[in-house]
Amino acid sequence: MERVPIDPRPDWRHLIESQGMLYAATRLEDGSEVPYWHEEAYYRFTLPEVEHLEEVTRELHEMCVAAARHILDRGSLAAFGLPEEARPYLRRTLDENHPSLYGRFDLAWGGEGGPVDGVKLLEYNADTPTTLIEASLIQWFWLRDRFPDRDQWNSLHERLVRAWARMTPALRSDTVHFAHVGGTDFDEEWLTASYLRDTAIEAGLNTVGLEVADIGWHDGDLRFVDLEERAIDTMFVLYPWEDMLTEPFGANVIAHPRSCLFVEPAWKVVLSNKALLATLWELYPGHPNLLPAYLDSPRELTSYVAKPLHGREGDSVRIVTPDSTYVHPTVDYDGSEGWCYQEYVPLPDLDGNQVVLGSWIVDGKPAGLGIRESDGPVTDFYARFVPHMVDTPAPTAEDRAAWLEEG
């Protein structure tokens, strides 16, 4: 794994915007912008490194699903900052194997011989992961422009389309509503939901788009409806389940569990929760891809990261070492739902850039890699996305199709 400087394509911003990524830069508080998509460098991997990441991702996902069952069978939902009355519904969605589309592991690793001793799980974004368009489409087009004879660990688009096709018989109808939080066409959430809607259409499904605020409830029929009073039988919602379960919307879901089939299923709320890290350590102590983590206190840890259970984008994260304490600045986020204390390992530092590997799961299978880098120790809203390539010849279309069929 290497970080390699490279000249950006002269028209890079126009290119990525034409390909669907309209958030090429991050706006700062003073009104200026810093690039979010960053192609003044790329990351180069060997094939054995990618194969290792793929196997680790597969095993971590299997462990997480087992941990979710353990939590919902006998764990404390209060320890996750979740309402106990949601347990029957969460268990139902897991026991009935409600369709699950995607997720993203955040991993610390600098490749073989790097500064981190083996791949380490930082967290699992299994409910509302973003950075999808850039990982699936934008870095693939970059590769075709810059290294057309090289490979990339990236089967995200094909696997998303196949996932929708595979789950179609389990859906309540052939129409799927896609809901997102209100915003502009330039918002990442809106564009992510729109992209996933496109993959569903490619799989042969009918789709309807709407904002979360426009979802209605029909008291007579006991079902959700859209703005045209059409029944919502199956819905993808890019909105955190931990929030939905404590709002009137979620109360209707819990009270009437057959009213709608949701993608992602509600049981995945425990996977996107930082308390999962402590459960994994309890179930798999000493596992080489886990870091010690606890909920009550740091215990024996002398260097640790304190993470709010429902935090995102580095919300109020504290890094404590024997020499110092670093608090990531976040406005109006107190972590009142609780904290997880995870052993601190410094992120790999490549040329002054601190790197997190985003390893994607689609339909339960490893599907690709997205890389973010930061100037500081916490990967936050101001991180940069950097493309990657695998230093091996690009497979033929026939070889790629056969590989996808094999899973």
N, C-alpha and C positions, 0 to 999 in steps of 0.2 A: 504494500500500500504506500503510494507516494503522492505528494501534491506537486503538480507540474505546472509552472507558469506557461501561459500561452496568450497570444494576442487575440482579443475578442474579434468576432466578425464585425465588420464595419457597420452593418445595418442590424445589429443584434436586437435592438429594442423593437424595431418595426417587425422583424421576423417573429419574435415570441408573441407579440400582441396579435399578429395575424393568425397565430396558431392557438389563440384562446387564452393566453395568460396576460391579463390586463393590470396585474399588480406587480409590474416589473421592478418598482422601487418602493421603499418604505418612507413615509413622510415623518419627519421629526417634529418635535414640539415647536421649533422656531419657523416651521414652514418649509424648510429645505428637505431635500430627499437624499437618501443613500440607496444604492442599488440593492435589491433583494436577490434577483437573478444575477449571478456573478460568474462570468465566463472568462475572466482574466487568469484563470487556473482551472485545472481539472484533477480528479483523483484517478490514479491508475492502479488497478488490482491485477493480481495473478489469478489464474483459474482456480488453483487450490485454495486461495483465500476466499473466493466467492463460494466455492463448494462448502467450505467450513462454515461460513456465515449462514448458508442455506440450511445446513443440518442443525446448527444451533437454533435458528429461528423455528424450525419444525418442532424441535424438542420443547422449546420454551412455550410455544402455543399449546402443545398437548398438556404440559404441566399447568398452564393457566386455566384451561378448561377443567381439569381435574380439581384445581383449587377453587374454581367457581362452584362446582358441585359440593365440595366440602363446606364452603361458606354458607351456601343456601340450605344445606342439610342441617348443620349444627353450629354455624358461626354466629357471631353477634353482628346484626346489621347496624346497631347503634355505634359500634366501633368503626363503621364505615361512614358514619354521618348520614345514614339512610333510615327511612321510617320502617318500623317492624311490620306495619300492616301491609307493606308491599311484598313481603316474603312469598305468600302463596302465588301471586302473579309472576314474580320473578322465577320461581321454581317451575311453574307451568311452562313458561317460554323455553326453559332449558330442557325439561323432561319431554316436551313435545317437539323438540329439535326445530324450533322456529328458524327460518332461514337467516343466516349470518353472511354478510357480504365481505367485509374487509376490516383491517386493523393495521397499526404500525407500532413496531417495537423501536424504542430508542435505546441504542447500544453504545457502550464505550469500548473502543478497540482501535489500535493503531496498526493492525496487521501483525504478521509473525515477526517477533523480535522488537515490537513496539513497546511503548512505555507502560501500557496496561497489560497485566498478566492474564491473558485470555479475554474472550468476549464477556462483558458484564452487562446485565440488564439494568437500565436506569428506570424505565417505566414502560407501560403498555398503553398506547392510545387506541383503545379497541372500540370506542363508541362514536366519536366525532373527529376522526383524524383528518387533517388537511395536509397541505403540501403534496396533494395527489396529482394535480395537473402537471406540475413541473417534473415530478418523478416519472409519470407515465408517458407524457407526450413530449414536453419541451426538451428534456435532455436526450430523448431518442432522436428528435429532429436535429439537435446539435451534433450528435454522434454521426448521423448520416452526412452532415455537411463537413465535419472536421476529420473523421476517421471512418470512412465508409467500409473499409475492409476489416474493422475491429468489432468486437462484441461489447455488449453491455448487459449487466444483470437487470433485466427489465422485460417481464412478460405481463405487466400490469393490465394493459388495455385488453389483450386477448383473454386473459383470465377473468376480467370483470364481465366481458360479454358472455363468456362461457358460464360464469356463475349465475347470471340472470337466466340464461337458457335452462340451466340445470334445475334452478329453484322454481321455475314457472309452474310445474304441476302442484307445488305446495302453496302457491299464492291463492288468495281468496277470489281473485278475478284476474283477467288479463290486462287490467288497467291499474297502474301504480301511480299514486300521487307522490310528488316530490316537494317537500316543504323545507323552507330555510328561513332564517331570521331576516327580517326586512332590511334592506340596504340598497346600494346602487349596483349597477352592472359591473363595477370595478371591485366589489367586495369578494374576498376569497371564498367565503361561505356560499354566496350566491353562485359563483362560477363552479365551485366544486359540486354543488347539487345539480347544476345544469350539465356538467360533464357526466356525472353518473346517470343522469336522465338520458343522455345521448347513448351511453353504453346499453341501457335497457331497451331503447328503441332499436338499436342495432341487433339486439337479441330477439326482436319481434314483439315486444310488449307495447301496449298503448300507455301513454303517460299524460299526466296533468301536473302543471307546476303552480305552486301557491306559496304564500308566506305563512309562517306559523301563526301569526296573529289573525289570519283569515280562516283558520280551521274552526268550524262550528260544531255544536252538539245538538242533536235533535232529541228533545226529551220524550217525544212520543215513540219514535222508532228506536231509541237508545243506541244511537250510532253517530259517528262523526260525519260531517257533510262539508262540501266545499262551498264557494261563493254562489254556485248555481244550484245549490241544494242537492247535488249528486252525492250518493253514498260513497264514503271513503272506505273501501274494503281492505286495501293494502297500501301502506304508506311508508316511504323513506323520509325520515325526519333528521335533518342535520341540527340537532338541538340536544344538549346534554340530558341524559336520563335522570341524573341526580337532581336537576332542576325540575324536570317535568313531574317527578314523583311527589313533589311537595307543592305543586300548583293545582288549581282546579282542573286543568286539562288532565293531569295525572290521576286525580281522584276518579274521574270517569273511566279511565283505563283500568284502574284497580277494581272498581265496582262492577265493571262490565267487561271482563277479560276477553270475551268473544267478539267484541264490537269491531275490532280492527286487527289486522296482522301488521306488525311493525318491523321494518328493516332499518337499523339494527334492532335485534330483539332486546328486551329489557334486561335480561340476565347479564348482558355485557356491562351493565353499570358497575358491577364489582370488579371488572377487569380494568376499567379506566380509572379506578380509584387507587390512590397511592397506598392504601391499606393492603392492597393485594400483595405488595412487596414483602410485608411482614408475614402474611399467610404463606407465601411461597417459601420463605426462609424457615418457617415452622414446619412445613411439610417436607422440604428438601434441604435440611441443614447441611452446609458445607458444599453444596452443589457448585461446580466450577464456574458456572455462568451467572450465579447470583451473588449479591452483596448482602451481608447481615443487615437486617432491618427489623425495627420494633415500633410498637405503637405507644407504649406507656412512658418510655424514656429512652435515652441513648444507651443505657446500660453500660456495657464494657467499652463502648466505642469512644476513642479519644479524638478521632476526626470523623465528622458526620455531616450529613445534609438533612436539615429539617424541612419537610415538604408539606404544605397544606393538602389534606386528602383530596379536595376537589379542585386544586389549583391547576392553572394552565398558563403556558407562556412564561414560566418562571415566577409565577405569582408568589411574592413574599418569601422566596426560598432563602434559608440561612445556611451558610457553610461555616462550620465551627472546627477549628484545628487547635492544637495546643498553643499555637503562636498568634492566632488571630480569629476574628469573626467577621464574615462578610454577609451583609443583608442586601438582597436584591430589591431595589426600590419598586414598589407597587402601590398605587393609590387605592385606598378604601378596600383593602382585602385583609381580613383579620384571621382567616383560617379557623373560624369558630367551630367548624365541623370536626376539627381534630387534626393531628399531625402524625406523619410517619418520619422516623429517624433512621436513615440509611447510611451505611458506611460511605465515607467520602473517598473517591478515587479521582485524582485530577484527570480531566479530559486530555486525550492526546493533543499535543501541541505541535503543529506542522507549520513552520515558518511564521510563528506568532499567531496562528489561527487555531482555536480550540474546537475540536471536531466531534460531532455526534453522528452516528450512522443510523438512518431510519430504515429498518428492514420490514418490508410489507408482507402481509398475509392477505390472500384473497381466497375465499371459499375454503379456508382451512389449510391452504398450501402457500409456501414461500413464493413470492411473486416479483421481488425486485428491491432496489436500493435507491434511497435518496439521501443526500449528504447536506447537512447544515454546519456552518462554522460561525463562531462568534469571536469577538475581541476579548470578552471576559469569561469567567468560569461558569456562567449560566446561559443556556441556550434559550433566548427569549424572542420577543416580537421583532427585534432588530437583527436577528441572525440572517446570514446569507445562505442561499441555496447554490451549490456548486455541482456541475455535472461530473459524471465518471465514465470510465471505459474499462473494459477487461482486456488485457493484453493477450488476446488470442484471436485467431481468424474468425470473422463473422460466419455463423452457420448458414447453410443453404435454407431456403424456404421449406424444403422437404424435411430437413433435419430439425428445424424449429417446430414444425407441426408435429412431428413424431415425439419430440421432447415434451410438448404440451400435453399430448395424449397420455404419455406415461406419468404425468403429474409431477 
